[in-house]
Amino acid sequence: MPIWQYAGNRVEVDEEEYLVRFEDWSERIACGLAEREGIAGSCPLTEERMAILKFMRDYFKKFDAFPMIQKVCKNVGQARSCTYDQFMDPLQAWKIAGLPKPTTEVFAYLRHKT
């Protein structure tokens, strides 16, 4: 598997550049992932973006599942469309949060929502 480097950190990614190990994520890695995803003015990540990422990580860790988009925004106290407002695409947030490649069901759900 490829190794990705950012600010002195080395992490293993899969062929689509999702982190291989959940525990390799850090706020610094998230910053680099956001830059790689083309999010302008990524670093440091805003408090709003970081709240979304941390909630997604906590939810995934607890339930081993993708949180519904509306649940993310409600739980971080942001507008209902926060994942789109902050990342343009919830899949960007998923990747920047260091979560594994989504299943086909998640892709179908997200495509239906956009």
C-alpha positions, 0 to 999 in steps of 0.5 A, spaced: 500 500 500 502 507 498 505 511 504 502 518 504 507 524 507 505 530 510 508 535 515 513 529 517 508 524 518 507 518 514 501 514 514 499 508 509 493 509 504 489 505 500 489 505 492 483 511 493 487 514 498 483 513 504 487 512 511 488 504 512 488 505 519 483 509 523 488 510 529 493 514 524 489 520 524 490 526 527 488 533 527 495 535 523 493 529 518 486 531 517 489 538 515 494 535 510 488 530 507 483 537 507 489 540 503 490 534 498 482 534 497 483 541 495 479 545 500 482 552 500 484 555 506 484 548 510 490 549 515 488 550 520 482 547 519 476 551 522 473 549 529 466 548 525 470 543 520 474 539 526 467 538 530 464 535 524 470 530 523 471 529 530 463 527 531 464 522 524 470 519 527 466 518 534 460 515 531 464 511 526 468 508 532 462 507 536 457 504 531 462 502 525 457 505 521 456 512 517 452 517 521 446 520 517 448 527 514 443 530 518 445 527 525 452 530 524 449 537 523 444 536 529 450 533 534 455 539 532 450 544 533 450 547 525 446 548 520 442 542 517 447 542 511 453 543 514 457 537 511 455 540 504 457 547 507 464 546 510 466 540 505 462 541 499 461 533 499 460 529 505 465 524 502 470 529 503 469 529 510 469 522 510 476 521 507 478 527 511 476 524 518 480 518 516 475 513 516 475 507 511 472 507 504 465 507 505 461 501 503 456 501 496 450 502 501 454 509 503 455 511 496 448 510 494 445 513 500 450 519 499 448 520 491 441 520 493 442 525 498 445 530 493 
